Structures are given as C-alpha cells and as structure tokens.
Amino acid sequence: MTLNVFYNNIEPIVLKDELAEFLGFPEDGIIKIHYHEIVKMAGHSCVTVAGAYLMAYKGLKALYGNDMPKRGEIKVELRDSIADGSNGVVAAVLSNITGAATENGFGGLAGNFSRKNLIYNDVAIDGVVRFTRMDTAKSVEVSYNPAKAVQPGNVMMTAIGPQATDESRKNFPKKWQEVIKTIFENMDAVVEVT
C-alpha cells in the first residue's frame, strides 16, 4: 500500500488503553493511532474521515491537556442520527479511536474495561460531537466545517458532475487528496473546540 506523502506529517493520536495493557499488547498499553490506520479501517480517505480524525485529535487534546487520553474511558456523543449522511462513518472513526462502543461493544472483565454504551447519537448538543472523560465528567464539544478551508463539493463535481470529463475523472483522486491535505494544514480553521 502506497501512502500519500503528507500522511507521514499527520501527528498520531496517542492514548493509554488499560485493557490492552492488561491483555499484554501493547505491553505498556500506549496506543498510537495514525491517520493512515483510520483510512484503512474506513476503506478510504475523505473529508468525513479526515474531519472525524481531527475532531478526535483536537477534542482529546483539549479534554486531557497534558494528560494522556484513556482509551475506553471516554464517552462520545454525536449530535446527528447515525442514519443521516456520513454520520455512521464519523461514529465508526470515533469508536475506533476512543474505544467507545454502543450496546454491542465489549462488556468488560469482572466489572472492568467495559466499552459498552459509551457512544450515542441524536444527542442535543451544539457541536458535532461531545467527548466526556468518565473519570472527571469534564466535557468538550467539537465542531467541524471543512468549507472554512476548501470547497470539497466543487472538487467532487469534477468527477461526478454534469461537466465531468474523462480527464477530470482521471485527475480526481490526486485533487481529492489535495483537499484532504488542505484540511489537515488548516485544522485550526476547520475544527472548533468549546
């Protein structure tokens, strides 16, 4: 698998996972999640996958400050329905990063390490997602608006719009990844934490 060069410049999300440590891999329980791993999980790199990654990255930094985020101990609440648009993709990315799961998640071991019922949709919040620390109940809300840096719809139309040509469709993948690169380069403009 060949990665886009700019993927190497995207900072990983680093978390402590006590379940992983308990089970022996990784032995220290420190998990680094790289953007390209999220891309593999989602099956593609797009505006939605990049936005979910960035919301987790910036939201967890704001929520934990200098402390390391604790995977499996973060409640994730999404404003929109999982059935609407790309919200299922957002939920899958955030679940993968935080360990939060719905009622079908890991139930834990002897009352420890449960991941069940830590992610919810259709929550009345202003942001796109709210992250809450289970140990302190501190929360942050995060919003994402890629249009503050780029117009992804305009680029998409070069491949699927009525004016699309064979040449524009051929060039689309490279242009699309340039959109993703622009989003990461402008993360402070496209992601807002409150």
Disulfide bonds with the S-S distance in Angstrom:
none
